[in-house]
């Protein structure tokens, strides 16, 4: 189910466009795909650790985007909605 959204992103990790953004960004992007997949699956299964991991990852990702001068409102808007509902229901998670 989630692989349909993640697998098309994998070729971007080795693309020339990402390599132009900086030498650290390509491995970071690969790392973010793995963490995002873990969080999506974990939230789908109602795992508390996924809610906390996603929250921490969003903070880290926004910091990286800010350092790269690529931050925008969209980088926090959708994740903030997901975090709001995840943390609102964290007491129901295992």
PDB file of N, CA, C and O in Angstrom:
ATOM      1  N   UNK A   1       0.823  -1.186   0.000  1.00  0.00           N
ATOM      2  CA  UNK A   1       0.000   0.000   0.000  1.00  0.00           C
ATOM      3  C   UNK A   1       0.869   1.252   0.000  1.00  0.00           C
ATOM      4  O   UNK A   1       0.727   2.105  -0.876  1.00  0.00           O
ATOM      5  N   UNK A   2       1.773   1.370   0.983  1.00  0.00           N
ATOM      6  CA  UNK A   2       2.629   2.547   1.058  1.00  0.00           C
ATOM      7  C   UNK A   2       3.757   2.496   0.040  1.00  0.00           C
ATOM      8  O   UNK A   2       4.306   3.530  -0.339  1.00  0.00           O
ATOM      9  N   UNK A   3       4.103   1.288  -0.403  1.00  0.00           N
ATOM     10  CA  UNK A   3       5.200   1.161  -1.353  1.00  0.00           C
ATOM     11  C   UNK A   3       4.880   1.862  -2.668  1.00  0.00           C
ATOM     12  O   UNK A   3       5.789   2.284  -3.382  1.00  0.00           O
ATOM     13  N   UNK A   4       3.606   1.988  -2.990  1.00  0.00           N
ATOM     14  CA  UNK A   4       3.222   2.679  -4.213  1.00  0.00           C
ATOM     15  C   UNK A   4       3.557   4.153  -4.181  1.00  0.00           C
ATOM     16  O   UNK A   4       3.721   4.775  -5.230  1.00  0.00           O
ATOM     17  N   UNK A   5       3.664   4.731  -2.973  1.00  0.00           N
ATOM     18  CA  UNK A   5       4.034   6.141  -2.868  1.00  0.00           C
ATOM     19  C   UNK A   5       5.526   6.325  -2.620  1.00  0.00           C
ATOM     20  O   UNK A   5       6.072   7.386  -2.921  1.00  0.00           O
ATOM     21  N   UNK A   6       6.186   5.324  -2.083  1.00  0.00           N
ATOM     22  CA  UNK A   6       7.600   5.443  -1.746  1.00  0.00           C
ATOM     23  C   UNK A   6       8.504   5.030  -2.897  1.00  0.00           C
ATOM     24  O   UNK A   6       9.489   5.711  -3.182  1.00  0.00           O
ATOM     25  N   UNK A   7       8.189   3.939  -3.554  1.00  0.00           N
ATOM     26  CA  UNK A   7       9.057   3.400  -4.603  1.00  0.00           C
ATOM     27  C   UNK A   7       9.334   4.414  -5.715  1.00  0.00           C
ATOM     28  O   UNK A   7      10.477   4.492  -6.165  1.00  0.00           O
ATOM     29  N   UNK A   8       8.361   5.190  -6.183  1.00  0.00           N
ATOM     30  CA  UNK A   8       8.690   6.172  -7.228  1.00  0.00           C
ATOM     31  C   UNK A   8       9.667   7.254  -6.767  1.00  0.00           C
ATOM     32  O   UNK A   8      10.295   7.905  -7.603  1.00  0.00           O
ATOM     33  N   UNK A   9       9.806   7.460  -5.463  1.00  0.00           N
ATOM     34  CA  UNK A   9      10.719   8.477  -4.957  1.00  0.00           C
ATOM     35  C   UNK A   9      12.169   8.010  -4.916  1.00  0.00           C
ATOM     36  O   UNK A   9      13.083   8.835  -4.903  1.00  0.00           O
ATOM     37  N   UNK A  10      12.389   6.713  -4.897  1.00  0.00           N
ATOM     38  CA  UNK A  10      13.744   6.178  -4.761  1.00  0.00           C
ATOM     39  C   UNK A  10      14.678   6.629  -5.885  1.00  0.00           C
ATOM     40  O   UNK A  10      15.823   6.976  -5.596  1.00  0.00           O
ATOM     41  N   UNK A  11      14.250   6.643  -7.153  1.00  0.00           N
ATOM     42  CA  UNK A  11      15.175   7.117  -8.193  1.00  0.00           C
ATOM     43  C   UNK A  11      15.643   8.556  -7.994  1.00  0.00           C
ATOM     44  O   UNK A  11      16.702   8.937  -8.494  1.00  0.00           O
ATOM     45  N   UNK A  12      14.872   9.350  -7.275  1.00  0.00           N
ATOM     46  CA  UNK A  12      15.292  10.728  -7.024  1.00  0.00           C
ATOM     47  C   UNK A  12      16.551  10.788  -6.172  1.00  0.00           C
ATOM     48  O   UNK A  12      17.304  11.759  -6.243  1.00  0.00           O
ATOM     49  N   UNK A  13      16.781   9.765  -5.375  1.00  0.00           N
ATOM     50  CA  UNK A  13      17.949   9.760  -4.508  1.00  0.00           C
ATOM     51  C   UNK A  13      19.229   9.795  -5.327  1.00  0.00           C
ATOM     52  O   UNK A  13      20.213  10.405  -4.912  1.00  0.00           O
ATOM     53  N   UNK A  14      19.225   9.157  -6.464  1.00  0.00           N
ATOM     54  CA  UNK A  14      20.435   9.110  -7.287  1.00  0.00           C
ATOM     55  C   UNK A  14      20.390  10.081  -8.460  1.00  0.00           C
ATOM     56  O   UNK A  14      21.274  10.068  -9.317  1.00  0.00           O
ATOM     57  N   UNK A  15      19.389  10.899  -8.497  1.00  0.00           N
ATOM     58  CA  UNK A  15      19.259  11.808  -9.636  1.00  0.00           C
ATOM     59  C   UNK A  15      20.274  12.947  -9.561  1.00  0.00           C
ATOM     60  O   UNK A  15      20.778  13.285  -8.490  1.00  0.00           O
ATOM     61  N   UNK A  16      20.551  13.513 -10.694  1.00  0.00           N
ATOM     62  CA  UNK A  16      21.503  14.628 -10.765  1.00  0.00           C
ATOM     63  C   UNK A  16      20.960  15.890 -10.114  1.00  0.00           C
ATOM     64  O   UNK A  16      21.730  16.711  -9.616  1.00  0.00           O
ATOM     65  N   UNK A  17      19.648  16.051 -10.113  1.00  0.00           N
ATOM     66  CA  UNK A  17      19.047  17.245  -9.528  1.00  0.00           C
ATOM     67  C   UNK A  17      19.359  17.322  -8.044  1.00  0.00           C
ATOM     68  O   UNK A  17      19.722  18.385  -7.540  1.00  0.00           O
ATOM     69  N   UNK A  18      19.220  16.198  -7.334  1.00  0.00           N
ATOM     70  CA  UNK A  18      19.518  16.203  -5.909  1.00  0.00           C
ATOM     71  C   UNK A  18      21.001  16.410  -5.643  1.00  0.00           C
ATOM     72  O   UNK A  18      21.368  17.047  -4.656  1.00  0.00           O
ATOM     73  N   UNK A  19      21.835  15.893  -6.488  1.00  0.00           N
ATOM     74  CA  UNK A  19      23.277  16.047  -6.290  1.00  0.00           C
ATOM     75  C   UNK A  19      23.712  17.505  -6.435  1.00  0.00           C
ATOM     76  O   UNK A  19      24.740  17.903  -5.887  1.00  0.00           O
ATOM     77  N   UNK A  20      22.949  18.290  -7.158  1.00  0.00           N
ATOM     78  CA  UNK A  20      23.281  19.700  -7.309  1.00  0.00           C
ATOM     79  C   UNK A  20      22.977  20.489  -6.035  1.00  0.00           C
ATOM     80  O   UNK A  20      23.565  21.545  -5.803  1.00  0.00           O
ATOM     81  N   UNK A  21      22.061  19.980  -5.211  1.00  0.00           N
ATOM     82  CA  UNK A  21      21.671  20.689  -3.990  1.00  0.00           C
ATOM     83  C   UNK A  21      22.722  20.625  -2.895  1.00  0.00           C
ATOM     84  O   UNK A  21      22.666  21.419  -1.956  1.00  0.00           O
ATOM     85  N   UNK A  22      23.646  19.738  -2.979  1.00  0.00           N
ATOM     86  CA  UNK A  22      24.683  19.613  -1.961  1.00  0.00           C
ATOM     87  C   UNK A  22      25.040  18.160  -1.753  1.00  0.00           C
ATOM     88  O   UNK A  22      24.222  17.266  -1.970  1.00  0.00           O
ATOM     89  N   UNK A  23      26.241  17.939  -1.339  1.00  0.00           N
ATOM     90  CA  UNK A  23      26.712  16.563  -1.210  1.00  0.00           C
ATOM     91  C   UNK A  23      26.031  15.813  -0.074  1.00  0.00           C
ATOM     92  O   UNK A  23      25.888  14.593  -0.150  1.00  0.00           O
ATOM     93  N   UNK A  24      25.606  16.507   0.977  1.00  0.00           N
ATOM     94  CA  UNK A  24      24.963  15.826   2.094  1.00  0.00           C
ATOM     95  C   UNK A  24      23.489  15.540   1.843  1.00  0.00           C
ATOM     96  O   UNK A  24      22.909  14.672   2.495  1.00  0.00           O
ATOM     97  N   UNK A  25      22.884  16.249   0.915  1.00  0.00           N
ATOM     98  CA  UNK A  25      21.439  16.143   0.764  1.00  0.00           C
ATOM     99  C   UNK A  25      21.001  14.808   0.167  1.00  0.00           C
ATOM    100  O   UNK A  25      19.927  14.318   0.515  1.00  0.00           O
ATOM    101  N   UNK A  26      21.779  14.212  -0.706  1.00  0.00           N
ATOM    102  CA  UNK A  26      21.392  12.934  -1.302  1.00  0.00           C
ATOM    103  C   UNK A  26      21.278  11.839  -0.252  1.00  0.00           C
ATOM    104  O   UNK A  26      20.258  11.150  -0.223  1.00  0.00           O
ATOM    105  N   UNK A  27      22.274  11.641   0.614  1.00  0.00           N
ATOM    106  CA  UNK A  27      22.099  10.628   1.667  1.00  0.00           C
ATOM    107  C   UNK A  27      20.984  11.007   2.648  1.00  0.00           C
ATOM    108  O   UNK A  27      20.269  10.135   3.141  1.00  0.00           O
ATOM    109  N   UNK A  28      20.838  12.294   2.927  1.00  0.00           N
ATOM    110  CA  UNK A  28      19.769  12.727   3.826  1.00  0.00           C
ATOM    111  C   UNK A  28      18.405  12.416   3.232  1.00  0.00           C
ATOM    112  O   UNK A  28      17.496  11.995   3.947  1.00  0.00           O
ATOM    113  N   UNK A  29      18.258  12.619   1.935  1.00  0.00           N
ATOM    114  CA  UNK A  29      16.989  12.330   1.274  1.00  0.00           C
ATOM    115  C   UNK A  29      16.677  10.840   1.338  1.00  0.00           C
ATOM    116  O   UNK A  29      15.530  10.457   1.570  1.00  0.00           O
ATOM    117  N   UNK A  30      17.674  10.007   1.138  1.00  0.00           N
ATOM    118  CA  UNK A  30      17.481   8.561   1.278  1.00  0.00           C
ATOM    119  C   UNK A  30      17.070   8.193   2.698  1.00  0.00           C
ATOM    120  O   UNK A  30      16.178   7.368   2.899  1.00  0.00           O
ATOM    121  N   UNK A  31      17.723   8.806   3.680  1.00  0.00           N
ATOM    122  CA  UNK A  31      17.376   8.603   5.085  1.00  0.00           C
ATOM    123  C   UNK A  31      15.943   9.046   5.354  1.00  0.00           C
ATOM    124  O   UNK A  31      15.212   8.370   6.077  1.00  0.00           O
ATOM    125  N   UNK A  32      15.539  10.165   4.783  1.00  0.00           N
ATOM    126  CA  UNK A  32      14.185  10.675   5.027  1.00  0.00           C
ATOM    127  C   UNK A  32      13.117   9.772   4.413  1.00  0.00           C
ATOM    128  O   UNK A  32      12.019   9.662   4.958  1.00  0.00           O
ATOM    129  N   UNK A  33      13.421   9.129   3.291  1.00  0.00           N
ATOM    130  CA  UNK A  33      12.471   8.182   2.706  1.00  0.00           C
ATOM    131  C   UNK A  33      12.255   7.002   3.648  1.00  0.00           C
ATOM    132  O   UNK A  33      11.123   6.560   3.847  1.00  0.00           O
ATOM    133  N   UNK A  34      13.332   6.498   4.224  1.00  0.00           N
ATOM    134  CA  UNK A  34      13.231   5.370   5.149  1.00  0.00           C
ATOM    135  C   UNK A  34      12.451   5.761   6.401  1.00  0.00           C
ATOM    136  O   UNK A  34      11.559   5.026   6.823  1.00  0.00           O
ATOM    137  N   UNK A  35      12.773   6.899   6.995  1.00  0.00           N
ATOM    138  CA  UNK A  35      12.080   7.346   8.201  1.00  0.00           C
ATOM    139  C   UNK A  35      10.613   7.645   7.913  1.00  0.00           C
ATOM    140  O   UNK A  35       9.744   7.303   8.715  1.00  0.00           O
ATOM    141  N   UNK A  36      10.331   8.270   6.794  1.00  0.00           N
ATOM    142  CA  UNK A  36       8.939   8.575   6.442  1.00  0.00           C
ATOM    143  C   UNK A  36       8.121   7.306   6.252  1.00  0.00           C
ATOM    144  O   UNK A  36       6.967   7.233   6.675  1.00  0.00           O
ATOM    145  N   UNK A  37       8.717   6.317   5.620  1.00  0.00           N
ATOM    146  CA  UNK A  37       8.016   5.041   5.436  1.00  0.00           C
ATOM    147  C   UNK A  37       7.732   4.393   6.778  1.00  0.00           C
ATOM    148  O   UNK A  37       6.626   3.909   7.019  1.00  0.00           O
ATOM    149  N   UNK A  38       8.727   4.385   7.651  1.00  0.00           N
ATOM    150  CA  UNK A  38       8.557   3.828   8.990  1.00  0.00           C
ATOM    151  C   UNK A  38       7.420   4.547   9.725  1.00  0.00           C
ATOM    152  O   UNK A  38       6.578   3.905  10.353  1.00  0.00           O
ATOM    153  N   UNK A  39       7.401   5.858   9.642  1.00  0.00           N
ATOM    154  CA  UNK A  39       6.376   6.636  10.335  1.00  0.00           C
ATOM    155  C   UNK A  39       4.987   6.416   9.741  1.00  0.00           C
ATOM    156  O   UNK A  39       4.014   6.290  10.485  1.00  0.00           O
ATOM    157  N   UNK A  40       4.880   6.367   8.417  1.00  0.00           N
ATOM    158  CA  UNK A  40       3.573   6.140   7.790  1.00  0.00           C
ATOM    159  C   UNK A  40       2.997   4.788   8.205  1.00  0.00           C
ATOM    160  O   UNK A  40       1.826   4.686   8.571  1.00  0.00           O
ATOM    161  N   UNK A  41       3.824   3.765   8.143  1.00  0.00           N
ATOM    162  CA  UNK A  41       3.364   2.423   8.521  1.00  0.00           C
ATOM    163  C   UNK A  41       3.028   2.396  10.009  1.00  0.00           C
ATOM    164  O   UNK A  41       2.013   1.824  10.409  1.00  0.00           O
ATOM    165  N   UNK A  42       3.872   3.010  10.824  1.00  0.00           N
ATOM    166  CA  UNK A  42       3.636   3.044  12.265  1.00  0.00           C
ATOM    167  C   UNK A  42       2.369   3.801  12.634  1.00  0.00           C
ATOM    168  O   UNK A  42       1.623   3.364  13.511  1.00  0.00           O
ATOM    169  N   UNK A  43       2.118   4.913  11.987  1.00  0.00           N
ATOM    170  CA  UNK A  43       0.881   5.649  12.261  1.00  0.00           C
ATOM    171  C   UNK A  43      -0.336   4.873  11.792  1.00  0.00           C
ATOM    172  O   UNK A  43      -1.385   4.903  12.436  1.00  0.00           O
ATOM    173  N   UNK A  44      -0.200   4.184  10.677  1.00  0.00           N
ATOM    174  CA  UNK A  44      -1.302   3.361  10.179  1.00  0.00           C
ATOM    175  C   UNK A  44      -1.645   2.257  11.185  1.00  0.00           C
ATOM    176  O   UNK A  44      -2.811   1.905  11.364  1.00  0.00           O
ATOM    177  N   UNK A  45      -0.605   1.715  11.839  1.00  0.00           N
ATOM    178  CA  UNK A  45      -0.798   0.647  12.826  1.00  0.00           C
ATOM    179  C   UNK A  45      -1.019   1.192  14.234  1.00  0.00           C
ATOM    180  O   UNK A  45      -1.071   0.428  15.197  1.00  0.00           O
ATOM    181  N   UNK A  46      -1.149   2.515  14.353  1.00  0.00           N
ATOM    182  CA  UNK A  46      -1.409   3.182  15.635  1.00  0.00           C
ATOM    183  C   UNK A  46      -0.307   2.906  16.662  1.00  0.00           C
ATOM    184  O   UNK A  46      -0.589   2.500  17.789  1.00  0.00           O
ATOM    185  N   UNK A  47       0.924   3.125  16.271  1.00  0.00           N
ATOM    186  CA  UNK A  47       2.060   2.937  17.167  1.00  0.00           C
ATOM    187  C   UNK A  47       2.497   4.290  17.717  1.00  0.00           C
ATOM    188  O   UNK A  47       2.730   5.237  16.965  1.00  0.00           O
ATOM    189  N   UNK A  48       2.602   4.361  19.028  1.00  0.00           N
ATOM    190  CA  UNK A  48       2.959   5.602  19.705  1.00  0.00           C
ATOM    191  C   UNK A  48       4.347   6.092  19.282  1.00  0.00           C
ATOM    192  O   UNK A  48       4.561   7.289  19.089  1.00  0.00           O
ATOM    193  N   UNK A  49       5.278   5.159  19.142  1.00  0.00           N
ATOM    194  CA  UNK A  49       6.645   5.554  18.784  1.00  0.00           C
ATOM    195  C   UNK A  49       6.701   6.215  17.399  1.00  0.00           C
ATOM    196  O   UNK A  49       7.566   7.053  17.145  1.00  0.00           O
ATOM    197  N   UNK A  50       5.789   5.841  16.518  1.00  0.00           N
ATOM    198  CA  UNK A  50       5.749   6.449  15.189  1.00  0.00           C
ATOM    199  C   UNK A  50       5.308   7.906  15.276  1.00  0.00           C
ATOM    200  O   UNK A  50       5.815   8.751  14.537  1.00  0.00           O
ATOM    201  N   UNK A  51       4.375   8.206  16.166  1.00  0.00           N
ATOM    202  CA  UNK A  51       3.924   9.591  16.341  1.00  0.00           C
ATOM    203  C   UNK A  51       5.060  10.468  16.847  1.00  0.00           C
ATOM    204  O   UNK A  51       5.251  11.586  16.369  1.00  0.00           O
ATOM    205  N   UNK A  52       5.812   9.959  17.814  1.00  0.00           N
ATOM    206  CA  UNK A  52       6.926  10.735  18.354  1.00  0.00           C
ATOM    207  C   UNK A  52       8.075  10.833  17.349  1.00  0.00           C
ATOM    208  O   UNK A  52       8.712  11.880  17.234  1.00  0.00           O
ATOM    209  N   UNK A  53       8.339   9.747  16.626  1.00  0.00           N
ATOM    210  CA  UNK A  53       9.394   9.767  15.617  1.00  0.00           C
ATOM    211  C   UNK A  53       9.057  10.753  14.514  1.00  0.00           C
ATOM    212  O   UNK A  53       9.922  11.504  14.065  1.00  0.00           O
ATOM    213  N   UNK A  54       7.805  10.755  14.076  1.00  0.00           N
ATOM    214  CA  UNK A  54       7.390  11.681  13.018  1.00  0.00           C
ATOM    215  C   UNK A  54       7.526  13.127  13.481  1.00  0.00           C
ATOM    216  O   UNK A  54       7.971  13.985  12.719  1.00  0.00           O
ATOM    217  N   UNK A  55       7.149  13.395  14.714  1.00  0.00           N
ATOM    218  CA  UNK A  55       7.263  14.753  15.250  1.00  0.00           C
ATOM    219  C   UNK A  55       8.721  15.214  15.256  1.00  0.00           C
ATOM    220  O   UNK A  55       9.030  16.328  14.832  1.00  0.00           O
ATOM    221  N   UNK A  56       9.603  14.355  15.735  1.00  0.00           N
ATOM    222  CA  UNK A  56      11.017  14.691  15.747  1.00  0.00           C
ATOM    223  C   UNK A  56      11.595  14.843  14.357  1.00  0.00           C
ATOM    224  O   UNK A  56      12.418  15.724  14.109  1.00  0.00           O
ATOM    225  N   UNK A  57      11.158  13.976  13.444  1.00  0.00           N
ATOM    226  CA  UNK A  57      11.656  14.050  12.080  1.00  0.00           C
ATOM    227  C   UNK A  57      11.209  15.331  11.382  1.00  0.00           C
ATOM    228  O   UNK A  57      11.977  15.919  10.622  1.00  0.00           O
ATOM    229  N   UNK A  58       9.993  15.762  11.629  1.00  0.00           N
ATOM    230  CA  UNK A  58       9.502  17.010  11.024  1.00  0.00           C
ATOM    231  C   UNK A  58      10.336  18.196  11.521  1.00  0.00           C
ATOM    232  O   UNK A  58      10.671  19.092  10.746  1.00  0.00           O
ATOM    233  N   UNK A  59      10.662  18.196  12.798  1.00  0.00           N
ATOM    234  CA  UNK A  59      11.504  19.269  13.338  1.00  0.00           C
ATOM    235  C   UNK A  59      12.875  19.243  12.659  1.00  0.00           C
ATOM    236  O   UNK A  59      13.370  20.278  12.213  1.00  0.00           O
ATOM    237  N   UNK A  60      13.483  18.057  12.581  1.00  0.00           N
ATOM    238  CA  UNK A  60      14.786  17.926  11.932  1.00  0.00           C
ATOM    239  C   UNK A  60      14.719  18.337  10.464  1.00  0.00           C
ATOM    240  O   UNK A  60      15.582  19.072   9.982  1.00  0.00           O
ATOM    241  N   UNK A  61      13.707  17.869   9.762  1.00  0.00           N
ATOM    242  CA  UNK A  61      13.580  18.168   8.339  1.00  0.00           C
ATOM    243  C   UNK A  61      13.386  19.671   8.093  1.00  0.00           C
ATOM    244  O   UNK A  61      13.956  20.218   7.149  1.00  0.00           O
ATOM    245  N   UNK A  62      12.601  20.332   8.919  1.00  0.00           N
ATOM    246  CA  UNK A  62      12.411  21.776   8.754  1.00  0.00           C
ATOM    247  C   UNK A  62      13.701  22.535   9.037  1.00  0.00           C
ATOM    248  O   UNK A  62      13.975  23.552   8.400  1.00  0.00           O
ATOM    249  N   UNK A  63      14.491  22.050   9.985  1.00  0.00           N
ATOM    250  CA  UNK A  63      15.778  22.662  10.265  1.00  0.00           C
ATOM    251  C   UNK A  63      16.714  22.518   9.061  1.00  0.00           C
ATOM    252  O   UNK A  63      17.392  23.473   8.682  1.00  0.00           O
ATOM    253  N   UNK A  64      16.750  21.325   8.461  1.00  0.00           N
ATOM    254  CA  UNK A  64      17.591  21.097   7.280  1.00  0.00           C
ATOM    255  C   UNK A  64      17.132  21.968   6.115  1.00  0.00           C
ATOM    256  O   UNK A  64      17.955  22.571   5.426  1.00  0.00           O
ATOM    257  N   UNK A  65      15.828  22.033   5.894  1.00  0.00           N
ATOM    258  CA  UNK A  65      15.309  22.874   4.813  1.00  0.00           C
ATOM    259  C   UNK A  65      15.636  24.347   5.044  1.00  0.00           C
ATOM    260  O   UNK A  65      15.943  25.076   4.100  1.00  0.00           O
ATOM    261  N   UNK A  66      15.571  24.782   6.300  1.00  0.00           N
ATOM    262  CA  UNK A  66      15.915  26.168   6.621  1.00  0.00           C
ATOM    263  C   UNK A  66      17.384  26.441   6.332  1.00  0.00           C
ATOM    264  O   UNK A  66      17.727  27.487   5.781  1.00  0.00           O
ATOM    265  N   UNK A  67      18.257  25.500   6.704  1.00  0.00           N
ATOM    266  CA  UNK A  67      19.687  25.673   6.435  1.00  0.00           C
ATOM    267  C   UNK A  67      19.994  25.703   4.948  1.00  0.00           C
ATOM    268  O   UNK A  67      20.929  26.377   4.517  1.00  0.00           O
ATOM    269  N   UNK A  68      19.208  24.974   4.161  1.00  0.00           N
ATOM    270  CA  UNK A  68      19.416  24.942   2.715  1.00  0.00           C
ATOM    271  C   UNK A  68      18.726  26.107   2.016  1.00  0.00           C
ATOM    272  O   UNK A  68      18.800  26.230   0.793  1.00  0.00           O
ATOM    273  N   UNK A  69      18.066  26.951   2.777  1.00  0.00           N
ATOM    274  CA  UNK A  69      17.299  28.069   2.242  1.00  0.00           C
ATOM    275  C   UNK A  69      16.197  27.580   1.298  1.00  0.00           C
ATOM    276  O   UNK A  69      15.931  28.183   0.259  1.00  0.00           O
ATOM    277  N   UNK A  70      15.567  26.470   1.691  1.00  0.00           N
ATOM    278  CA  UNK A  70      14.496  25.893   0.883  1.00  0.00           C
ATOM    279  C   UNK A  70      13.212  25.750   1.687  1.00  0.00           C
ATOM    280  O   UNK A  70      12.267  25.100   1.240  1.00  0.00           O
ATOM    281  N   UNK A  71      13.174  26.356   2.875  1.00  0.00           N
ATOM    282  CA  UNK A  71      12.003  26.212   3.730  1.00  0.00           C
ATOM    283  C   UNK A  71      10.859  27.045   3.202  1.00  0.00           C
ATOM    284  O   UNK A  71      11.055  28.146   2.688  1.00  0.00           O
ATOM    285  N   UNK A  72       9.654  26.502   3.336  1.00  0.00           N
ATOM    286  CA  UNK A  72       8.437  27.215   2.968  1.00  0.00           C
ATOM    287  C   UNK A  72       7.316  26.796   3.892  1.00  0.00           C
ATOM    288  O   UNK A  72       7.457  25.836   4.651  1.00  0.00           O
ATOM    289  N   UNK A  73       6.226  27.494   3.836  1.00  0.00           N
ATOM    290  CA  UNK A  73       5.085  27.211   4.706  1.00  0.00           C
ATOM    291  C   UNK A  73       4.554  25.801   4.487  1.00  0.00           C
ATOM    292  O   UNK A  73       4.089  25.166   5.433  1.00  0.00           O
ATOM    293  N   UNK A  74       4.615  25.307   3.270  1.00  0.00           N
ATOM    294  CA  UNK A  74       4.124  23.959   2.973  1.00  0.00           C
ATOM    295  C   UNK A  74       4.928  22.884   3.697  1.00  0.00           C
ATOM    296  O   UNK A  74       4.425  21.785   3.927  1.00  0.00           O
ATOM    297  N   UNK A  75       6.169  23.192   4.056  1.00  0.00           N
ATOM    298  CA  UNK A  75       7.015  22.222   4.746  1.00  0.00           C
ATOM    299  C   UNK A  75       6.535  21.949   6.160  1.00  0.00           C
ATOM    300  O   UNK A  75       6.893  20.927   6.745  1.00  0.00           O
ATOM    301  N   UNK A  76       5.735  22.839   6.715  1.00  0.00           N
ATOM    302  CA  UNK A  76       5.248  22.649   8.075  1.00  0.00           C
ATOM    303  C   UNK A  76       3.735  22.490   8.145  1.00  0.00           C
ATOM    304  O   UNK A  76       3.227  21.936   9.120  1.00  0.00           O
ATOM    305  N   UNK A  77       3.011  22.954   7.153  1.00  0.00           N
ATOM    306  CA  UNK A  77       1.552  22.967   7.223  1.00  0.00           C
ATOM    307  C   UNK A  77       0.953  21.566   7.275  1.00  0.00           C
ATOM    308  O   UNK A  77       0.250  21.236   8.230  1.00  0.00           O
ATOM    309  N   UNK A  78       1.215  20.747   6.280  1.00  0.00           N
ATOM    310  CA  UNK A  78       0.661  19.387   6.279  1.00  0.00           C
ATOM    311  C   UNK A  78       1.209  18.546   7.427  1.00  0.00           C
ATOM    312  O   UNK A  78       0.429  17.874   8.102  1.00  0.00           O
ATOM    313  N   UNK A  79       2.521  18.557   7.675  1.00  0.00           N
ATOM    314  CA  UNK A  79       3.013  17.781   8.813  1.00  0.00           C
ATOM    315  C   UNK A  79       2.416  18.229  10.149  1.00  0.00           C
ATOM    316  O   UNK A  79       2.198  17.401  11.033  1.00  0.00           O
ATOM    317  N   UNK A  80       2.151  19.520  10.302  1.00  0.00           N
ATOM    318  CA  UNK A  80       1.552  20.006  11.551  1.00  0.00           C
ATOM    319  C   UNK A  80       0.158  19.427  11.750  1.00  0.00           C
ATOM    320  O   UNK A  80      -0.227  19.111  12.876  1.00  0.00           O
ATOM    321  N   UNK A  81      -0.590  19.288  10.686  1.00  0.00           N
ATOM    322  CA  UNK A  81      -1.930  18.688  10.783  1.00  0.00           C
ATOM    323  C   UNK A  81      -1.820  17.223  11.186  1.00  0.00           C
ATOM    324  O   UNK A  81      -2.563  16.757  12.050  1.00  0.00           O
ATOM    325  N   UNK A  82      -0.893  16.496  10.561  1.00  0.00           N
ATOM    326  CA  UNK A  82      -0.691  15.090  10.898  1.00  0.00           C
ATOM    327  C   UNK A  82      -0.239  14.955  12.348  1.00  0.00           C
ATOM    328  O   UNK A  82      -0.735  14.092  13.073  1.00  0.00           O
ATOM    329  N   UNK A  83       0.695  15.799  12.776  1.00  0.00           N
ATOM    330  CA  UNK A  83       1.187  15.745  14.152  1.00  0.00           C
ATOM    331  C   UNK A  83       0.071  16.068  15.133  1.00  0.00           C
ATOM    332  O   UNK A  83      -0.039  15.422  16.175  1.00  0.00           O
ATOM    333  N   UNK A  84      -0.755  17.054  14.819  1.00  0.00           N
ATOM    334  CA  UNK A  84      -1.864  17.413  15.705  1.00  0.00           C
ATOM    335  C   UNK A  84      -2.764  16.215  15.970  1.00  0.00           C
ATOM    336  O   UNK A  84      -3.063  15.898  17.121  1.00  0.00           O
ATOM    337  N   UNK A  85      -3.195  15.548  14.900  1.00  0.00           N
ATOM    338  CA  UNK A  85      -4.098  14.419  15.082  1.00  0.00           C
ATOM    339  C   UNK A  85      -3.396  13.199  15.686  1.00  0.00           C
ATOM    340  O   UNK A  85      -4.007  12.449  16.448  1.00  0.00           O
ATOM    341  N   UNK A  86      -2.134  12.998  15.355  1.00  0.00           N
ATOM    342  CA  UNK A  86      -1.393  11.868  15.925  1.00  0.00           C
ATOM    343  C   UNK A  86      -1.223  12.048  17.430  1.00  0.00           C
ATOM    344  O   UNK A  86      -1.457  11.116  18.200  1.00  0.00           O
ATOM    345  N   UNK A  87      -0.817  13.239  17.848  1.00  0.00           N
ATOM    346  CA  UNK A  87      -0.614  13.463  19.277  1.00  0.00           C
ATOM    347  C   UNK A  87      -1.929  13.574  20.032  1.00  0.00           C
ATOM    348  O   UNK A  87      -1.987  13.297  21.230  1.00  0.00           O
ATOM    349  N   UNK A  88      -2.974  13.975  19.340  1.00  0.00           N
ATOM    350  CA  UNK A  88      -4.290  14.031  19.973  1.00  0.00           C
ATOM    351  C   UNK A  88      -4.767  12.630  20.352  1.00  0.00           C
ATOM    352  O   UNK A  88      -5.446  12.450  21.362  1.00  0.00           O
ATOM    353  N   UNK A  89      -4.408  11.646  19.540  1.00  0.00           N
ATOM    354  CA  UNK A  89      -4.854  10.278  19.758  1.00  0.00           C
ATOM    355  C   UNK A  89      -3.739   9.366  20.272  1.00  0.00           C
ATOM    356  O   UNK A  89      -3.869   8.143  20.219  1.00  0.00           O
ATOM    357  N   UNK A  90      -2.662   9.941  20.762  1.00  0.00           N
ATOM    358  CA  UNK A  90      -1.525   9.118  21.199  1.00  0.00           C
ATOM    359  C   UNK A  90      -1.898   8.235  22.399  1.00  0.00           C
ATOM    360  O   UNK A  90      -1.294   7.178  22.586  1.00  0.00           O
ATOM    361  N   UNK A  91      -2.864   8.639  23.202  1.00  0.00           N
ATOM    362  CA  UNK A  91      -3.266   7.813  24.355  1.00  0.00           C
ATOM    363  C   UNK A  91      -3.969   6.533  23.903  1.00  0.00           C
ATOM    364  O   UNK A  91      -4.021   5.567  24.664  1.00  0.00           O
ATOM    365  N   UNK A  92      -4.503   6.502  22.699  1.00  0.00           N
ATOM    366  CA  UNK A  92      -5.172   5.312  22.170  1.00  0.00           C
ATOM    367  C   UNK A  92      -4.198   4.374  21.455  1.00  0.00           C
ATOM    368  O   UNK A  92      -4.556   3.255  21.087  1.00  0.00           O
ATOM    369  N   UNK A  93      -2.966   4.844  21.263  1.00  0.00           N
ATOM    370  CA  UNK A  93      -1.986   4.049  20.518  1.00  0.00           C
ATOM    371  C   UNK A  93      -1.266   3.089  21.449  1.00  0.00           C
ATOM    372  O   UNK A  93      -1.206   3.289  22.662  1.00  0.00           O
ATOM    373  N   UNK A  94      -0.718   2.032  20.840  1.00  0.00           N
ATOM    374  CA  UNK A  94       0.034   1.063  21.623  1.00  0.00           C
ATOM    375  C   UNK A  94       1.511   1.357  21.573  1.00  0.00           C
ATOM    376  O   UNK A  94       2.304   0.637  22.180  1.00  0.00           O
TER     377      UNK A  94
END
